[in-house]
Amino acid sequence: SVGEDAAPGSVVALFSVRDRDSGDNGRTECAMDGDLPFSVSATFGKYYEVRTSAALDRERRAEYNVSITARDWGSPRRSSRQSLLVRISDVNDN
């Protein structure tokens, strides 16, 4: 879970992607589906992070199902999708 007072740019999750191929066939990239207040970006090596990209409001939405697709650079390109449930925790707004 992440607090609704989390500043944009706060790290929500850190994960790695593994492809056992070599060269470009082993290179990966990740993308997020949908228009959500989160972004995914490469950090180092095969590690990626999910960060908040906008303000969150628990009263408007209590959780998000974040779907991430990882693709390799092989030919043909292969992909895998994984979902992450992000719950927004309430913070006293007063």
C-alpha positions as CSV (number, residue, x, y, z in Angstrom):
1,S,0.0,0.0,0.0
2,V,1.0,3.6,-0.4
3,G,-0.3,6.6,1.5
4,E,-2.5,9.1,-0.2
5,D,-0.1,11.8,0.8
6,A,2.8,10.2,-1.1
7,A,4.5,12.9,-3.2
8,P,4.7,12.4,-7.0
9,G,7.8,10.4,-7.7
10,S,7.6,8.2,-4.7
11,V,8.7,4.6,-5.3
12,V,5.9,2.1,-5.0
13,A,7.6,-1.1,-6.2
14,L,11.0,-2.4,-7.4
15,F,11.2,-5.5,-9.6
16,S,13.5,-7.2,-12.0
17,V,12.9,-8.8,-15.4
18,R,15.0,-11.8,-16.6
19,D,15.5,-13.0,-20.1
20,R,18.1,-15.8,-20.5
21,D,18.8,-15.0,-24.2
22,S,22.0,-13.1,-25.1
23,G,22.5,-9.9,-27.0
24,D,19.5,-7.9,-28.2
25,N,17.3,-11.0,-27.7
26,G,18.0,-10.7,-23.9
27,R,17.3,-6.9,-23.7
28,T,14.0,-6.0,-22.1
29,E,11.7,-3.1,-21.7
30,C,8.6,-2.6,-19.6
31,A,5.4,-0.5,-20.1
32,M,2.3,0.1,-18.1
33,D,-1.2,-0.3,-19.4
34,G,-3.8,2.3,-19.0
35,D,-4.0,5.9,-17.8
36,L,-2.9,5.6,-14.1
37,P,-1.2,7.9,-11.7
38,F,1.9,5.7,-11.8
39,S,4.9,5.3,-14.1
40,V,7.4,2.5,-14.8
41,S,11.0,3.1,-15.6
42,A,14.3,1.3,-15.8
43,T,16.7,1.9,-12.9
44,F,19.9,-0.2,-13.5
45,G,20.6,-3.6,-15.2
46,K,17.3,-5.5,-15.4
47,Y,15.7,-3.6,-12.6
48,Y,12.6,-1.4,-12.9
49,E,10.6,0.7,-10.5
50,V,7.0,1.8,-10.3
51,R,6.6,5.4,-9.0
52,T,3.7,7.7,-8.4
53,S,3.3,10.2,-11.2
54,A,0.4,12.3,-9.7
55,A,-1.3,13.0,-6.4
56,L,-3.4,10.2,-5.0
57,D,-6.8,10.5,-3.2
58,R,-8.1,7.6,-1.2
59,E,-11.6,9.0,-1.1
60,R,-11.8,8.9,-4.9
61,R,-10.1,5.6,-5.5
62,A,-9.0,3.1,-2.9
63,E,-6.9,0.8,-5.1
64,Y,-5.4,0.4,-8.5
65,N,-4.7,-2.7,-10.6
66,V,-1.4,-1.9,-12.3
67,S,-0.7,-4.1,-15.3
68,I,2.9,-4.2,-16.5
69,T,4.1,-5.8,-19.8
70,A,7.7,-6.8,-20.2
71,R,9.0,-7.3,-23.8
72,D,12.3,-8.5,-25.1
73,W,14.0,-7.2,-28.2
74,G,14.2,-10.7,-29.9
75,S,12.7,-11.6,-33.2
76,P,9.9,-12.4,-32.8
77,R,9.4,-10.2,-29.8
78,R,8.1,-12.1,-26.8
79,S,6.2,-10.6,-23.8
80,S,4.9,-11.3,-20.4
81,R,2.3,-9.4,-18.3
82,Q,2.1,-9.2,-14.6
83,S,-0.4,-7.3,-12.4
84,L,0.3,-5.4,-9.2
85,L,-2.4,-4.4,-6.8
86,V,-1.7,-1.0,-5.2
87,R,-3.8,-0.1,-2.3
88,I,-4.1,3.5,-1.2
89,S,-4.0,4.1,2.5
90,D,-6.1,6.8,4.1
91,V,-4.4,9.8,5.7
92,N,-6.3,12.4,7.7
93,D,-7.0,15.2,5.3
94,N,-8.0,17.7,8.1
